Amino acid sequence: MQIRLHEWRYTNIRGIGSLEVNLERQPNEVYPITLLMMPNGTGKTTTMSLLRAIFSGEAEQWSPQQVRDFSPGPEFQNGEFRVAWSVADENKIKRYVVSLKLDYSNGIARYMTSTTGESGGLRDGWDPPNLLKPLLTKEFVRMFIFDGEVASDILDNKKNDAEGAISDLYHLNKLDEFKTEVDKLVSRKQQEKESKGTSHHISRLRNNVDSLRGTLQQLQTKESKLREELEQMEVRVNELEDYIQEYLSKNQELKKEEERIKNERDALSLALSNTVQQTLEILRQPHLVSELFSKRLNFLASSMRELRLPKSTSKQFFAELAEQKYCVCGRPIGEQEKKVILTQAEEYLGEDEFGVMNAIKSSINDLTKQEALLPDLVNRLSGLLERREELDRQWVQNRTWLEKSGDDQIREYIVEQTHLEDRIKDINHDLELLTTNDPSKQHGNDLNWKNNIPICRDELEEAQRRLRVVTDTARLVSQANLLKDYVDSIKRFALEKLKEKVKNRTNNKIDQIIKNDSLRIKSINRYLMLENKSGASVGQTLSIAYAFLASLFEESSYEFPFVVDSPANSLDLEVRRHVAPILPQIFKQVVVFLISSEREGFVESFYEMEGGVQFLTIYRGNNGEVFNYEGREIFSKFQTTVEG
């Protein structure tokens, strides 16, 4: 399936105004490569955000403020970003035009989709091809509408899902759909059994299962919405922070103070983490918690030595001896002797108790003679927490000074950021209660199957087990579960093979791009783990990301356009020369956003290509209007001195 990007149009969009960017060299045929010179301040970041929204459908979830941020000014009530793209499958080409309508007055974004062909027409909403919909998630779209932030996320264990991208791109999610069909089959068979012998008991069990299943789906939907809201808010907080930092750069005194607080807070967080870890380790060793505990443990050890505990012979020895005809001393054992032996055996420990006592005695004897460290750690923790509170107050005070010294816009940003940060804390708390499987937290917060996913899932499994027994479908369910286990095994095996293949390809391409450093991918899970390294430079990270993407899409049945912002910004000249020829190999269509300082070492190979490269330059005139020029001559002469 080939996806091609044909054009996009801005109408009343921040930083650009109204403009058209056409990527076609002739009708319905796009340039394989488009280099787009788009200086800072002409809407490059805005364009990347809008393109992602077009392909992911995420704009319907934007907050009113996010929508209004695209407005060029208070006099504009509406804006629009429209993208034309095509999908070719089995020699059939269908053209899609997705319009993102921005209502600045009400802070609302909505989509309209039009298509060509017999089933074409204009429809409300975001409506890409059904085969593409499962792929076009926010996370996956970032893999081909790409920038440096995505590159760093690929190596970040908290932000990326490289494994998920492989699974989606190579259709492994189809196996999950097969498992869903198996569940539907089992459910139909259970209902058939019920219809033949309906009883009040079966109906009650079925209703209980349906109720629990419905509740579980509601809780999982709630979790999904909370996580989506959390992600959107975190993105927005980062955007606001960028705006605030840009404003702070105008007031060096406040900026310097904020950097001091931030650096000290980071160091304090590390110290708190280390101290908490030490405290937990101490709490697992009673003799280090308190001198009283240490004395009592020593008293227990001495008492065990005096009483010679545990005894060297166990109760089981005498129980077995009583059943013999002769004692170990050779005398016969009659009823009277047997009775005495069994009575005396009660003074000895059983084999299980014997082992426990030995373990206790051994543990006490192994205790190191150390002074109780807990009081010192508690005092240290208290001091660190007090300092954190003081730094938090200083942070708020510094932001308050910034508010007072700034304009209305910066005050709005700070207020919005504070509100979002409070909401983020609430969401994290709600997610913790919703998803925790820690029994102490579940009990301490009075959680039950109505408000906690793990508890609800356990209740559902037990209810389904009871229903299976009553409806006599236990064997069918067992076979279905076995089949699903096989499917999971196949998926895991296929995924591991694909990850290994992509990893090896990535390492081969890294060797071609980065000549002077030994960088290898050790494994691919949610992120790319480097071998024998905890991180990489910005330039190395970007190179690794390109190598991974080239390997990821190399044998996929999907051909996406690749839109990349500042692909050479952090690369030295030598690496740029190696990266540039690789980009056209990743995708059949490449759109590259550049600034003039990135040309050197990067665009030379594109100058040598005949006919397949489009050179566009977007430039702001003296009156503020933005123009779009096509041609290599203007592109090659455009200088940094006129950017901004």
Rosetta blueprint (number, residue, H / E / L):
1 M L
2 Q E
3 I E
4 R E
5 L E
6 H E
7 E E
8 W E
9 R E
10 Y E
11 T E
12 N E
13 I E
14 R L
15 G L
16 I L
17 G E
18 S E
19 L E
20 E E
21 V E
22 N E
23 L L
24 E E
25 R E
26 Q E
27 P L
28 N L
29 E E
30 V E
31 Y L
32 P L
33 I E
34 T E
35 L E
36 L E
37 M E
38 M L
39 P L
40 N L
41 G L
42 T L
43 G L
44 K H
45 T H
46 T H
47 T H
48 M H
49 S H
50 L H
51 L H
52 R H
53 A H
54 I H
55 F H
56 S H
57 G L
58 E H
59 A H
60 E H
61 Q H
62 W L
63 S L
64 P H
65 Q H
66 Q H
67 V H
68 R H
69 D L
70 F L
71 S L
72 P L
73 G L
74 P L
75 E L
76 F L
77 Q L
78 N E
79 G E
80 E E
81 F E
82 R E
83 V E
84 A E
85 W E
86 S E
87 V E
88 A E
89 D E
90 E L
91 N L
92 K E
93 I E
94 K E
95 R E
96 Y E
97 V E
98 V E
99 S E
100 L E
101 K E
102 L E
103 D E
104 Y L
105 S L
106 N L
107 G L
108 I E
109 A E
110 R E
111 Y E
112 M E
113 T E
114 S E
115 T E
116 T L
117 G L
118 E L
119 S L
120 G L
121 G E
122 L E
123 R E
124 D E
125 G L
126 W L
127 D L
128 P L
129 P L
130 N L
131 L L
132 L L
133 K L
134 P L
135 L L
136 L L
137 T L
138 K H
139 E H
140 F H
141 V H
142 R L
143 M L
144 F L
145 I E
146 F E
147 D L
148 G H
149 E H
150 V H
151 A H
152 S H
153 D H
154 I H
155 L L
156 D L
157 N L
158 K L
159 K L
160 N L
161 D L
162 A H
163 E H
164 G H
165 A H
166 I H
167 S H
168 D H
169 L H
170 Y L
171 H L
172 L L
173 N H
174 K H
175 L H
176 D H
177 E H
178 F H
179 K H
180 T H
181 E H
182 V H
183 D H
184 K H
185 L H
186 V H
187 S H
188 R H
189 K H
190 Q H
191 Q H
192 E H
193 K H
194 E H
195 S H
196 K H
197 G L
198 T L
199 S L
200 H H
201 H H
202 I H
203 S H
204 R H
205 L H
206 R H
207 N H
208 N H
209 V H
210 D H
211 S H
212 L H
213 R H
214 G H
215 T H
216 L H
217 Q H
218 Q H
219 L H
220 Q H
221 T H
222 K H
223 E H
224 S H
225 K H
226 L H
227 R H
228 E H
229 E H
230 L H
231 E H
232 Q H
233 M H
234 E H
235 V H
236 R H
237 V H
238 N H
239 E H
240 L H
241 E H
242 D H
243 Y H
244 I H
245 Q H
246 E H
247 Y H
248 L H
249 S L
250 K L
251 N L
252 Q H
253 E H
254 L H
255 K H
256 K H
257 E H
258 E H
259 E H
260 R H
261 I H
262 K H
263 N H
264 E H
265 R H
266 D H
267 A H
268 L H
269 S H
270 L H
271 A H
272 L H
273 S H
274 N H
275 T H
276 V H
277 Q H
278 Q H
279 T H
280 L H
281 E H
282 I H
283 L H
284 R L
285 Q L
286 P H
287 H H
288 L H
289 V H
290 S L
291 E H
292 L H
293 F H
294 S H
295 K H
296 R H
297 L H
298 N H
299 F H
300 L H
301 A H
302 S H
303 S H
304 M H
305 R H
306 E H
307 L L
308 R L
309 L L
310 P L
311 K L
312 S L
313 T L
314 S L
315 K H
316 Q H
317 F H
318 F H
319 A H
320 E H
321 L H
322 A H
323 E L
324 Q L
325 K L
326 Y E
327 C L
328 V L
329 C L
330 G L
331 R L
332 P E
333 I L
334 G L
335 E H
336 Q H
337 E H
338 K H
339 K H
340 V H
341 I H
342 L H
343 T H
344 Q H
345 A H
346 E L
347 E L
348 Y L
349 L L
350 G L
351 E H
352 D H
353 E H
354 F H
355 G H
356 V H
357 M H
358 N H
359 A H
360 I H
361 K H
362 S H
363 S H
364 I H
365 N H
366 D H
367 L L
368 T L
369 K L
370 Q L
371 E L
372 A L
373 L L
374 L H
375 P H
376 D H
377 L H
378 V H
379 N H
380 R H
381 L H
382 S H
383 G H
384 L H
385 L H
386 E H
387 R H
388 R H
389 E H
390 E H
391 L H
392 D H
393 R H
394 Q H
395 W H
396 V H
397 Q H
398 N H
399 R H
400 T H
401 W H
402 L H
403 E H
404 K H
405 S H
406 G L
407 D L
408 D H
409 Q H
410 I H
411 R H
412 E H
413 Y H
414 I H
415 V H
416 E H
417 Q H
418 T H
419 H H
420 L H
421 E H
422 D H
423 R H
424 I H
425 K H
426 D H
427 I H
428 N H
429 H H
430 D H
431 L H
432 E H
433 L H
434 L H
435 T H
436 T L
437 N L
438 D L
439 P H
440 S H
441 K H
442 Q H
443 H H
444 G H
445 N L
446 D L
447 L L
448 N L
449 W L
450 K L
451 N L
452 N L
453 I H
454 P H
455 I H
456 C H
457 R H
458 D H
459 E H
460 L H
461 E H
462 E H
463 A H
464 Q H
465 R H
466 R H
467 L H
468 R H
469 V H
470 V H
471 T H
472 D L
473 T L
474 A H
475 R H
476 L H
477 V H
478 S H
479 Q H
480 A H
481 N H
482 L H
483 L H
484 K H
485 D H
486 Y H
487 V H
488 D H
489 S H
490 I H
491 K H
492 R H
493 F H
494 A H
495 L H
496 E H
497 K H
498 L H
499 K H
500 E H
501 K H
502 V H
503 K H
504 N H
505 R H
506 T H
507 N H
508 N H
509 K H
510 I H
511 D H
512 Q H
513 I H
514 I L
515 K L
516 N L
517 D L
518 S L
519 L L
520 R L
521 I E
522 K E
523 S E
524 I E
525 N L
526 R L
527 Y L
528 L E
529 M E
530 L E
531 E L
532 N L
533 K L
534 S L
535 G L
536 A L
537 S L
538 V H
539 G H
540 Q H
541 T H
542 L H
543 S H
544 I H
545 A H
546 Y H
547 A H
548 F H
549 L H
550 A H
551 S H
552 L H
553 F L
554 E L
555 E L
556 S L
557 S L
558 Y L
559 E E
560 F L
561 P L
562 F E
563 V E
564 V E
565 D E
566 S L
567 P L
568 A L
569 N L
570 S L
571 L L
572 D L
573 L H
574 E H
575 V H
576 R H
577 R H
578 H H
579 V H
580 A H
581 P H
582 I H
583 L H
584 P H
585 Q H
586 I H
587 F L
588 K L
589 Q L
590 V E
591 V E
592 V E
593 F E
594 L E
595 I L
596 S H
597 S H
598 E H
599 R L
600 E L
601 G L
602 F L
603 V L
604 E H
605 S H
606 F H
607 Y H
608 E L
609 M L
610 E L
611 G L
612 G L
613 V E
614 Q E
615 F E
616 L E
617 T E
618 I E
619 Y E
620 R E
621 G L
622 N L
623 N L
624 G L
625 E L
626 V E
627 F E
628 N E
629 Y E
630 E E
631 G L
632 R H
633 E H
634 I H
635 F H
636 S H
637 K H
638 F L
639 Q L
640 T H
641 T H
642 V H
643 E L
644 G L
